[in-house]
Amino acid sequence: MRILITNDDGINAPGLATLHKIAAEIAGPDGEVWTVAPAFEQSGVGHCISYTHPTMIAKLADKRFAAEGSPADCVLAGLYHVMKDCPPDLVLSGVNRGNNAAENTLYSGTIGAVIEAALQGIPAIALSQFFGPDNKDLDDPFEAAAVHGACTVRALLEQGIWTQGEAYSVFYNVNFAPVPASAVKGMKVTTQGRRDGVNFSVQADKSPTGRDFLWVRGGPQHGATAQGTDAQANLDGYTSITPMRADLTAHDLVSNLKGLLA
């Protein structure tokens, strides 16, 4: 198996090293793991692509490349440049430093990479490590992902539902619980949650020259979400697995809306 890995925390992020180990275990001794990751951190860029300017790419080592672009750019670079003669069988993105559950999913460059892979018809899985007081100070805060990552990916490859060939193929969003690996209770299939009252905002600050600058701020990450949703499963000690599509249509409203607007 040939696997392309990327992330949004940057080419030197520790979570990417964790992901490489996961990918190498999945690929096996006869497989290949290729890395195309952002040269610099790209957290929060979502599914952004560098449509209006070129992306510089540099080879750092065998099968290891850094691109001055977004995670989605890196997937495009992998498919159409780096691996154009040997396309990947699977794209893995992560392991993100922090959760990409609930509303975070919509902003995540980690998710943006797998959206692009799915649009290109490649099976894709995003992996993120929820941080909290029970794991942030461990020698390896990515421990839950490191220990349980390969078996989670393997379970999805062997038992997951894949829809390549559809207009909007399914991809998977995996979040590992904010606990030590030994405390993970198992896996749960979930829907995307929403933390009540949690939104991004901005905080103003002045530079020494008197200019205004705005810092984007996030909200509390450990608020409860509905049972059966991703963030709540993580807080309860489970690895959440959420099947997703890039189709943003509110399908449940279409029929009624047609009647209302007829």
Stockholm file with secondary structure:
# STOCKHOLM 1.0

chainA/1-262         MRILITNDDGINAPGLATLHKIAAEIAGPDGEVWTVAPAFEQSGVGHCISYTHPTMIAKLADKRFAAEGSPADCVLAGLYHVMKDCPPDLVLSGVNRGNNAAENTLYSGTIGAVIEAALQGIPAIALSQFFGPDNKDLDDPFEAAAVHGACTVRALLEQGIWTQGEAYSVFYNVNFAPVPASAVKGMKVTTQGRRDGVNFSVQADKSPTGRDFLWVRGGPQHGATAQGTDAQANLDGYTSITPMRADLTAHDLVSNLKGLLA
#=GR chainA/1-262 SS CEEEEECSSCTTCHHHHHHHHHHHHHHCTTCEEEEEEESSCCTTCTTCCCCSSCCCEEEEETTEEEESSCHHHHHHHIIIIITTTSCCSEEEEEEEESCCCGGGGGTCHHHHHHHHHHHTTCCEEEEEECCCTTTTTSSSTTHHHHHHHHHHHHHHHHHSCCCTTSSSCCEEEEEECSSCGGGCCEEEECBCCCCTTCCCEEEEEECTTSCEEEEEECCCSCCCCCTTBHHHHHHTTEEEEEEECSCCCCHHHHHHHHHHHC
#=GC SS_cons         CEEEEECSSCTTCHHHHHHHHHHHHHHCTTCEEEEEEESSCCTTCTTCCCCSSCCCEEEEETTEEEESSCHHHHHHHIIIIITTTSCCSEEEEEEEESCCCGGGGGTCHHHHHHHHHHHTTCCEEEEEECCCTTTTTSSSTTHHHHHHHHHHHHHHHHHSCCCTTSSSCCEEEEEECSSCGGGCCEEEECBCCCCTTCCCEEEEEECTTSCEEEEEECCCSCCCCCTTBHHHHHHTTEEEEEEECSCCCCHHHHHHHHHHHC
//
